Amino acid sequence: MPNIIKVQNPATGELIQEVKVNSEDEIKQALKNGHESFKSWSKMNAHDRSKLIHAWSQKLKENKEEIAHIMTLENGKPIKESLGEIDYSASYLDWYAEEGKRVYGRTIPSHTESKRIIVTQQPVGLVAAITPWNFPGAMMARKAAPALAAGCTFIVKPAVETPLTTIKFIELAHEAGIPEHVIQCVNGSGKNVGKLFTDSDYVRKITFTGSTPVGKTLIRDSASTVKHISMELGGHAPLIIAEDADLDFAVKQTIATKFRNAGQTCVCANRILVHETIVGSFTEKFVAEAKKLKVGNGMEMETDIGPIINEKGYNKIVSQINNAVEKGAEVLVGNTYDADKEQGYFFVHPTVLKNVTTEMDIMHEETFGPVAPITSFKSIEEAVEIANATPYGLAAYFFTNNYQTGTYLHDNLDFGIIGWNDGSTSAAHAPFGGMKESGLGREGGQEGIEPYLETKYLSIGNL
C-alpha cells in the first residue's frame, strides 16, 4: 500500500486530504503504548473514567456541525444523516459512561462452612478495533465507549475511505482529557494492520465491523494468541409484510430502512417479502415514495440519496440489477446511474424491482445499495422459509398488527435484531448483533460491556 491514503469525496471524486499510513514500527509502538497505559487506566475508578467519557461526548456535541461536514465529505451520506450519526455516537458514550459504574461482582453461597466464594470482573486489556466506512463515527464510538468504561485501553484502525472522522473523534477524546495512549488511531490497509493486531501479544481483544469473509480471517488469526473477539459481520435483511399490515406505515418504514445511507448499511432491508394479496398495492405505494427521493451531493440539505462509496461497490450493485433483469425481474423505477470512473464518483438512483425470484443473485448476496427487490409469498410459513434461507442472521423486519403472527415471526426468524412494525431498531441501550455468519457478541445495552470484561473467581478458605 502507498505511504499516503488519498481521501476523496465520493460525490465528486475530489481529493479532500492526504493521510499518512503508519509504518509497522509505528503501529507496534502504539500497541505497546496502549498496553503500558492499561496499567494506570484500568486502576482509575469507574466514576473518574465516566467523567472523561461524558466529557468526550460533550466535545462531540459541541463540534457536531464540523464533524458532520467531515463525515459527509469523505463518506458521501446526506448531511442530515451525518448530523444524526454524531448524536447516535454520543449516545453510546453517555450510556457506557454510566454503565461502567455498574460492573458488579457477587458473593456466592459456599458449599462448605470453611470457604467464601467471590466473583469479580476486570477489564480484558488492550482492545484493537477495525471499523467500517459506512458509519465511521458510530461504529467506533460503539466499541470505544464500553471498552474505555470497562477500563480497557483502545486502538482503532478506520477504513481507508473514511479515516478523517475517526481522527477527529480521537482528537476530541484527547481534548476531553482521555490520555493520549489510552485511545489511539492508526492508519493503513486492513490486511496489514489487522495482521499486526492479531499477532500482537499486547492485544487481548479484537472487535470488528465489516464483511463476513474478513471477519473469518480475523477469527482464525486471533486463535494463535486466543484473543477475545467480537464480530459484527454481513447481513441480508428480509422485510416481511403480512396481509393485515398497515400499508402506508409499512411503506414509510421500508423506505427509511432500505434507502438510509443509499442502502449502504448492514441492516438495510435487502429482500422485501409481501403477501400475495397486497403485493400490488404495496408496490404501487412504495414506488411512488421511492420516486420522491432526491439523489445528489450529501452536502445539500435536500439530498436523500448520496453516492456509492467506490467503484467496487458500484459494480456489485449494477451486476445484481443486471442479473435480476436477465432472469425476469421488472424494473419499476431506477436502474439509472450518474457515474464517472475517470472523475471517481458513482451514483445509483433508487431502484425497485418486481417479480424477483430466489434464483436471482440479489436474493442471496448482501446488497449495499439503493435497490429494493420485491417478491411475494402465500403463507407466513413460506415467508419465514425464504427469510431464513441465508447464512446471515443480523437483522429482520416484519409488519403486522396480529399478535399471533408477530409472535410466530419473532420466534421463528433466525436473526439477532428484529423490528416489529419498526424499521429503525438501533439504540445505545439495546443489544445489537447477529446470529449465524453475521457475527459474535453484542454491542449496545448492558450486554455490550460484557465482551470487554474478564470474570475472576476467588475462593477464600477460612482457617
C-alpha positions as CSV (number, residue, x, y, z in Angstrom):
1,M,0.0,0.0,0.0
2,P,1.3,3.6,-0.7
3,N,2.6,5.6,2.2
4,I,-0.3,8.1,1.8
5,I,-4.0,7.5,1.9
6,K,-5.8,9.8,-0.5
7,V,-9.2,10.6,1.0
8,Q,-11.6,11.5,-1.8
9,N,-15.1,12.9,-1.8
10,P,-17.3,10.1,-3.3
11,A,-19.8,12.7,-4.6
12,T,-17.3,14.5,-6.8
13,G,-14.1,12.5,-6.8
14,E,-12.2,15.5,-5.5
15,L,-9.2,15.0,-3.1
16,I,-10.1,16.1,0.4
17,Q,-6.9,15.3,2.3
18,E,-3.9,13.0,2.3
19,V,-3.4,10.9,5.5
20,K,-0.1,9.3,6.4
21,V,0.0,5.5,6.5
22,N,1.5,4.3,9.8
23,S,4.6,2.1,9.5
24,E,4.8,-1.3,11.0
25,D,7.2,0.0,13.7
26,E,4.8,2.9,14.5
27,I,1.8,0.5,14.9
28,K,3.8,-1.8,17.1
29,Q,4.9,1.1,19.3
30,A,1.3,2.3,19.5
31,L,0.3,-1.2,20.6
32,K,3.0,-1.2,23.3
33,N,1.9,2.3,24.4
34,G,-1.7,1.1,24.7
35,H,-0.6,-2.0,26.7
36,E,1.5,0.2,29.1
37,S,-1.3,2.7,29.6
38,F,-3.7,-0.1,30.5
39,K,-1.8,-0.4,33.9
40,S,-3.0,3.0,35.0
41,W,-6.3,3.4,33.1
42,S,-7.6,0.1,34.4
43,K,-6.9,1.2,38.0
44,M,-8.7,4.5,37.7
45,N,-12.0,4.3,39.4
46,A,-15.1,3.9,37.3
47,H,-16.6,7.3,38.3
48,D,-13.5,9.2,37.1
49,R,-13.5,7.3,33.8
50,S,-17.1,8.1,33.5
51,K,-16.5,11.8,33.8
52,L,-13.9,11.7,31.0
53,I,-16.2,9.7,28.7
54,H,-19.0,12.2,29.3
55,A,-16.6,15.0,28.6
56,W,-15.7,13.3,25.2
57,S,-19.4,13.1,24.4
58,Q,-19.9,16.8,25.2
59,K,-17.0,17.6,22.8
60,L,-18.8,15.7,20.0
61,K,-21.9,17.6,20.6
62,E,-20.1,21.0,20.7
63,N,-18.4,20.2,17.4
64,K,-21.3,18.4,15.8
65,E,-21.6,20.5,12.6
66,E,-17.8,20.4,11.9
67,I,-17.7,16.6,12.3
68,A,-20.8,16.1,10.2
69,H,-19.2,18.2,7.5
70,I,-16.1,16.0,7.6
71,M,-18.2,12.8,7.6
72,T,-20.3,13.8,4.5
73,L,-17.2,15.0,2.6
74,E,-15.4,11.6,3.0
75,N,-18.4,9.3,3.2
76,G,-21.0,10.9,0.9
77,K,-24.0,10.4,3.1
78,P,-26.5,13.2,3.3
79,I,-25.5,15.9,5.8
80,K,-28.7,15.3,7.8
81,E,-27.7,11.7,8.3
82,S,-24.2,12.7,9.3
83,L,-25.7,15.0,11.9
84,G,-27.8,12.2,13.2
85,E,-24.8,9.9,13.4
86,I,-23.0,12.3,15.7
87,D,-25.9,12.3,18.1
88,Y,-26.0,8.5,17.8
89,S,-22.3,8.2,18.6
90,A,-22.6,10.5,21.6
91,S,-25.5,8.3,22.9
92,Y,-23.1,5.4,23.2
93,L,-20.6,7.4,25.1
94,D,-23.2,8.7,27.5
95,W,-24.7,5.2,28.0
96,Y,-21.4,3.5,28.7
97,A,-20.1,6.3,30.9
98,E,-22.9,5.3,33.3
99,E,-22.8,1.5,32.6
100,G,-19.1,1.4,33.6
101,K,-20.2,2.2,37.1
102,R,-22.4,-1.0,37.1
103,V,-19.7,-3.6,36.6
104,Y,-20.8,-5.6,39.6
105,G,-19.3,-8.7,41.2
106,R,-21.2,-11.1,43.5
107,T,-20.7,-13.4,46.5
108,I,-21.8,-17.0,46.1
109,P,-23.1,-19.1,49.0
110,S,-20.4,-21.6,49.7
111,H,-20.8,-25.4,49.6
112,T,-18.8,-25.7,52.8
113,E,-18.6,-23.6,56.0
114,S,-14.9,-23.2,55.6
115,K,-15.0,-21.2,52.4
116,R,-16.2,-17.9,51.0
117,I,-16.7,-17.5,47.2
118,I,-16.4,-14.2,45.5
119,V,-16.7,-13.3,41.8
120,T,-15.3,-10.1,40.3
121,Q,-14.9,-8.7,36.8
122,Q,-11.9,-6.8,35.4
123,P,-11.1,-5.3,32.0
124,V,-9.6,-7.6,29.4
125,G,-6.7,-5.3,28.4
126,L,-5.8,-3.5,25.2
127,V,-8.6,-3.6,22.6
128,A,-7.9,-3.3,18.9
129,A,-10.8,-2.2,16.7
130,I,-11.3,-2.2,12.9
131,T,-14.2,-0.1,11.8
132,P,-16.1,0.4,8.5
133,W,-16.6,3.3,6.2
134,N,-20.4,3.4,6.2
135,F,-20.7,4.7,9.8
136,P,-17.2,6.0,10.6
137,G,-18.2,7.7,13.8
138,A,-20.9,5.5,15.3
139,M,-19.1,2.2,14.8
140,M,-16.0,3.5,16.5
141,A,-18.0,5.0,19.4
142,R,-20.0,1.8,19.8
143,K,-16.8,-0.1,20.5
144,A,-14.6,2.6,22.3
145,A,-17.3,3.6,24.8
146,P,-17.7,0.2,26.5
147,A,-14.0,-0.6,26.2
148,L,-13.0,2.6,28.0
149,A,-15.8,2.4,30.5
150,A,-14.7,-1.2,31.4
151,G,-11.1,0.0,32.0
152,C,-9.6,-1.2,28.7
153,T,-7.3,0.8,26.5
154,F,-8.3,1.2,22.9
155,I,-6.7,1.4,19.4
156,V,-8.6,1.7,16.2
157,K,-7.9,1.3,12.5
158,P,-10.6,3.1,10.5
159,A,-11.5,2.3,6.9
160,V,-9.1,3.8,4.3
161,E,-12.1,5.5,2.6
162,T,-13.1,7.4,5.8
163,P,-10.2,8.0,8.3
164,L,-10.9,11.7,8.9
165,T,-14.0,11.3,11.1
166,T,-12.2,8.8,13.3
167,I,-9.1,11.1,13.5
168,K,-11.4,13.9,14.6
169,F,-13.1,11.7,17.2
170,I,-9.8,10.8,18.7
171,E,-8.5,14.4,18.8
172,L,-11.7,15.4,20.7
173,A,-11.2,12.4,23.1
174,H,-7.8,13.7,24.0
175,E,-9.1,17.3,24.3
176,A,-11.7,15.9,26.8
177,G,-8.9,14.6,29.0
178,I,-8.6,10.9,28.0
179,P,-4.9,10.2,27.9
180,E,-3.1,10.0,24.6
181,H,-2.2,6.4,24.7
182,V,-5.4,5.2,26.2
183,I,-7.2,5.8,22.9
184,Q,-5.3,5.8,19.7
185,C,-5.8,5.7,15.9
186,V,-3.5,4.1,13.3
187,N,-4.0,4.1,9.5
188,G,-3.2,1.6,6.9
189,S,-4.7,-1.3,4.9
190,G,-7.0,-3.6,6.8
191,K,-4.9,-6.7,5.8
192,N,-1.7,-5.3,7.0
193,V,-2.9,-3.6,10.2
194,G,-5.3,-6.5,11.0
195,K,-2.4,-9.0,11.0
196,L,-0.3,-6.8,13.3
197,F,-3.3,-6.6,15.7
198,T,-4.0,-10.3,15.7
199,D,-0.3,-11.3,16.0
200,S,0.4,-8.9,18.9
201,D,0.7,-10.3,22.4
202,Y,-0.3,-6.8,23.7
203,V,-3.8,-7.0,22.2
204,R,-6.2,-9.0,24.2
205,K,-9.3,-8.4,22.2
206,I,-10.2,-7.8,18.6
207,T,-13.5,-6.1,17.7
208,F,-14.5,-5.7,14.1
209,T,-17.4,-4.5,12.0
210,G,-17.3,-5.4,8.3
211,S,-17.7,-8.3,5.9
212,T,-18.1,-11.9,6.9
213,P,-15.0,-13.1,4.9
214,V,-12.7,-10.6,6.6
215,G,-14.3,-11.5,10.0
216,K,-13.5,-15.1,9.5
217,T,-9.9,-14.3,8.7
218,L,-9.6,-12.2,11.9
219,I,-11.1,-15.1,13.9
220,R,-8.6,-17.5,12.5
221,D,-5.7,-15.2,13.0
222,S,-6.7,-14.4,16.6
223,A,-6.6,-18.1,17.6
224,S,-2.8,-18.2,17.9
225,T,-3.0,-15.9,20.9
226,V,-6.5,-16.9,22.0
227,K,-7.8,-13.3,21.9
228,H,-11.3,-12.3,22.9
229,I,-13.3,-11.4,19.7
230,S,-16.4,-9.5,18.8
231,M,-17.6,-9.6,15.2
232,E,-20.4,-7.6,13.6
233,L,-20.5,-9.0,10.1
234,G,-22.6,-9.1,7.0
235,G,-26.3,-9.1,6.8
236,H,-29.1,-9.7,4.2
237,A,-32.2,-8.5,6.0
238,P,-35.6,-9.7,5.0
239,L,-38.6,-7.4,5.4
240,I,-41.9,-9.2,5.7
241,I,-45.3,-7.5,5.1
242,A,-48.2,-9.6,6.3
243,E,-51.7,-9.5,4.8
244,D,-53.1,-7.4,7.7
245,A,-50.3,-4.8,7.8
246,D,-50.9,-1.0,7.7
247,L,-49.6,-0.4,4.2
248,D,-49.0,3.3,4.4
249,F,-47.0,2.8,7.6
250,A,-45.1,-0.2,6.2
251,V,-44.2,1.8,3.1
252,K,-42.8,4.7,5.1
253,Q,-40.8,2.4,7.4
254,T,-39.5,0.3,4.4
255,I,-38.4,3.5,2.6
256,A,-36.4,4.5,5.7
257,T,-34.7,1.2,6.3
258,K,-34.0,0.5,2.7
259,F,-32.6,3.8,1.5
260,R,-30.7,5.1,4.5
261,N,-27.1,5.9,3.6
262,A,-28.0,5.0,0.0
263,G,-28.7,1.4,1.1
264,Q,-25.1,1.1,2.3
265,T,-25.8,-0.4,5.8
266,C,-25.6,-3.9,7.1
267,V,-29.2,-3.8,8.4
268,C,-30.9,-2.4,5.3
269,A,-33.9,-4.3,4.1
270,N,-32.5,-6.3,1.2
271,R,-35.3,-8.7,0.5
272,I,-38.9,-7.3,0.6
273,L,-41.4,-10.1,1.0
274,V,-45.1,-9.1,0.6
275,H,-48.2,-11.3,1.0
276,E,-49.6,-12.1,-2.5
277,T,-53.0,-10.4,-1.8
278,I,-51.4,-7.0,-1.2
279,V,-48.2,-7.1,-3.1
280,G,-49.7,-4.9,-5.9
281,S,-51.0,-2.2,-3.6
282,F,-47.8,-2.2,-1.5
283,T,-45.6,-2.0,-4.6
284,E,-47.5,0.9,-6.1
285,K,-47.3,2.9,-2.9
286,F,-43.6,2.1,-2.4
287,V,-42.7,3.1,-6.0
288,A,-44.5,6.4,-5.6
289,E,-42.4,7.2,-2.4
290,A,-39.2,6.0,-4.0
291,K,-39.6,8.4,-6.9
292,K,-39.7,11.3,-4.4
293,L,-36.2,10.7,-3.1
294,K,-33.6,13.2,-4.3
295,V,-30.2,11.9,-5.4
296,G,-27.2,14.2,-5.1
297,N,-24.3,15.6,-3.2
298,G,-24.7,14.9,0.5
299,M,-23.7,18.4,1.4
300,E,-27.1,19.7,0.1
301,M,-29.7,19.5,2.8
302,E,-32.4,18.3,0.5
303,T,-30.4,15.3,-0.6
304,D,-31.9,11.9,0.4
305,I,-29.5,9.6,-1.5
306,G,-25.8,10.2,-1.7
307,P,-23.1,8.5,-3.8
308,I,-21.9,4.9,-3.6
309,I,-18.6,4.8,-1.7
310,N,-16.4,3.5,-4.6
311,E,-16.3,1.8,-7.9
312,K,-16.2,-1.7,-6.4
313,G,-19.5,-1.2,-4.6
314,Y,-21.0,0.4,-7.7
315,N,-20.0,-2.5,-9.9
316,K,-21.6,-5.0,-7.5
317,I,-24.9,-3.1,-7.4
318,V,-25.0,-2.9,-11.2
319,S,-24.2,-6.6,-11.5
320,Q,-27.0,-7.5,-9.2
321,I,-29.6,-5.4,-11.1
322,N,-28.5,-6.8,-14.4
323,N,-28.6,-10.3,-13.2
324,A,-32.1,-9.8,-11.9
325,V,-33.4,-8.3,-15.1
326,E,-31.8,-11.0,-17.2
327,K,-33.7,-13.6,-15.1
328,G,-37.1,-11.9,-15.4
329,A,-37.3,-9.1,-12.9
330,E,-39.1,-5.9,-14.0
331,V,-37.6,-2.5,-13.2
332,L,-40.4,-0.2,-11.9
333,V,-38.2,2.7,-11.2
334,G,-34.5,3.4,-11.3
335,N,-31.8,1.3,-13.0
336,T,-30.3,4.7,-13.8
337,Y,-26.9,6.0,-12.9
338,D,-24.7,9.1,-12.7
339,A,-21.2,7.7,-12.7
340,D,-17.8,8.8,-13.9
341,K,-15.0,6.4,-13.4
342,E,-12.4,9.0,-14.5
343,Q,-13.6,11.6,-12.0
344,G,-14.3,8.9,-9.4
345,Y,-17.9,9.3,-8.4
346,F,-20.8,6.8,-8.6
347,F,-24.5,7.5,-8.1
348,V,-27.2,4.8,-8.3
349,H,-30.8,6.1,-8.3
350,P,-33.4,4.3,-6.1
351,T,-34.3,1.2,-7.9
352,V,-37.4,-1.0,-7.3
353,L,-37.6,-4.5,-8.9
354,K,-40.7,-6.7,-9.0
355,N,-41.2,-10.3,-10.0
356,V,-38.0,-11.2,-8.1
357,T,-37.3,-14.9,-7.6
358,T,-34.9,-16.8,-5.4
359,E,-32.8,-17.7,-8.4
360,M,-31.5,-14.2,-8.7
361,D,-28.2,-13.1,-7.1
362,I,-29.8,-10.2,-5.3
363,M,-31.8,-12.6,-3.1
364,H,-28.6,-14.4,-1.9
365,E,-25.9,-11.7,-1.9
366,E,-25.8,-8.8,0.5
367,T,-26.8,-5.7,-1.3
368,F,-25.0,-2.5,-0.4
369,G,-27.0,0.0,-2.5
370,P,-30.4,1.6,-3.1
371,V,-32.0,-1.4,-4.7
372,A,-35.3,-2.8,-3.4
373,P,-36.3,-6.3,-4.7
374,I,-39.9,-7.2,-4.1
375,T,-41.3,-10.8,-4.1
376,S,-44.5,-12.3,-2.8
377,F,-45.4,-15.2,-0.5
378,K,-48.6,-17.2,0.1
379,S,-48.2,-18.0,3.8
380,I,-46.3,-16.8,6.8
381,E,-44.5,-20.1,7.0
382,E,-43.3,-19.6,3.4
383,A,-42.1,-16.1,4.2
384,V,-40.1,-17.4,7.1
385,E,-38.5,-20.1,5.0
386,I,-37.4,-17.6,2.4
387,A,-36.2,-15.2,5.0
388,N,-34.1,-17.8,6.8
389,A,-32.6,-19.2,3.6
390,T,-29.3,-17.3,4.1
391,P,-26.1,-17.8,6.1
392,Y,-26.7,-14.4,7.5
393,G,-28.7,-13.6,10.6
394,L,-28.2,-9.9,11.5
395,A,-31.5,-8.0,11.1
396,A,-35.1,-8.8,10.0
397,Y,-38.2,-6.7,9.9
398,F,-41.9,-7.5,9.7
399,F,-45.2,-5.6,9.6
400,T,-48.4,-7.0,11.1
401,N,-51.0,-5.9,13.6
402,N,-51.8,-9.5,14.5
403,Y,-50.1,-10.5,17.7
404,Q,-50.2,-14.2,16.9
405,T,-48.5,-13.6,13.5
406,G,-46.0,-11.2,15.2
407,T,-45.1,-13.7,17.9
408,Y,-44.7,-16.5,15.4
409,L,-42.4,-14.4,13.3
410,H,-40.3,-13.4,16.3
411,D,-40.0,-17.0,17.4
412,N,-39.0,-18.4,14.0
413,L,-36.9,-15.8,12.3
414,D,-33.2,-16.6,12.9
415,F,-31.9,-13.0,13.3
416,G,-30.3,-11.2,16.2
417,I,-32.2,-8.0,15.7
418,I,-35.9,-7.9,14.7
419,G,-38.1,-4.9,14.1
420,W,-41.9,-5.5,14.5
421,N,-43.6,-2.5,12.8
422,D,-40.2,-0.8,13.2
423,G,-37.7,0.0,10.5
424,S,-35.2,1.8,12.8
425,T,-34.1,-0.6,15.6
426,S,-30.7,0.6,16.7
427,A,-30.3,2.2,20.1
428,A,-27.3,2.6,22.5
429,H,-29.2,0.9,25.3
430,A,-30.2,-2.2,23.2
431,P,-28.0,-5.2,22.2
432,F,-27.0,-5.1,18.6
433,G,-25.6,-8.2,16.9
434,G,-26.3,-11.2,14.7
435,M,-26.7,-14.9,14.5
436,K,-25.1,-17.5,12.2
437,E,-22.4,-15.9,10.0
438,S,-23.5,-12.4,10.9
439,G,-21.2,-12.3,13.9
440,L,-20.3,-13.0,17.5
441,G,-21.2,-10.9,20.5
442,R,-23.4,-7.9,21.1
443,E,-22.8,-4.1,21.0
444,G,-25.1,-1.8,23.0
445,G,-27.1,-2.3,26.2
446,Q,-25.8,-4.0,29.3
447,E,-24.7,-6.9,27.1
448,G,-22.3,-4.5,25.2
449,I,-19.8,-4.1,28.0
450,E,-19.5,-7.8,28.9
451,P,-17.1,-8.7,26.0
452,Y,-14.6,-6.2,27.5
453,L,-14.5,-7.9,30.9
454,E,-12.9,-11.0,32.3
455,T,-14.5,-12.9,35.1
456,K,-12.4,-13.8,38.1
457,Y,-13.4,-16.3,40.8
458,L,-11.9,-16.2,44.3
459,S,-12.3,-19.0,46.8
460,I,-11.3,-18.0,50.3
461,G,-10.6,-20.7,52.8
462,N,-11.3,-19.9,56.5
463,L,-8.5,-21.3,58.7
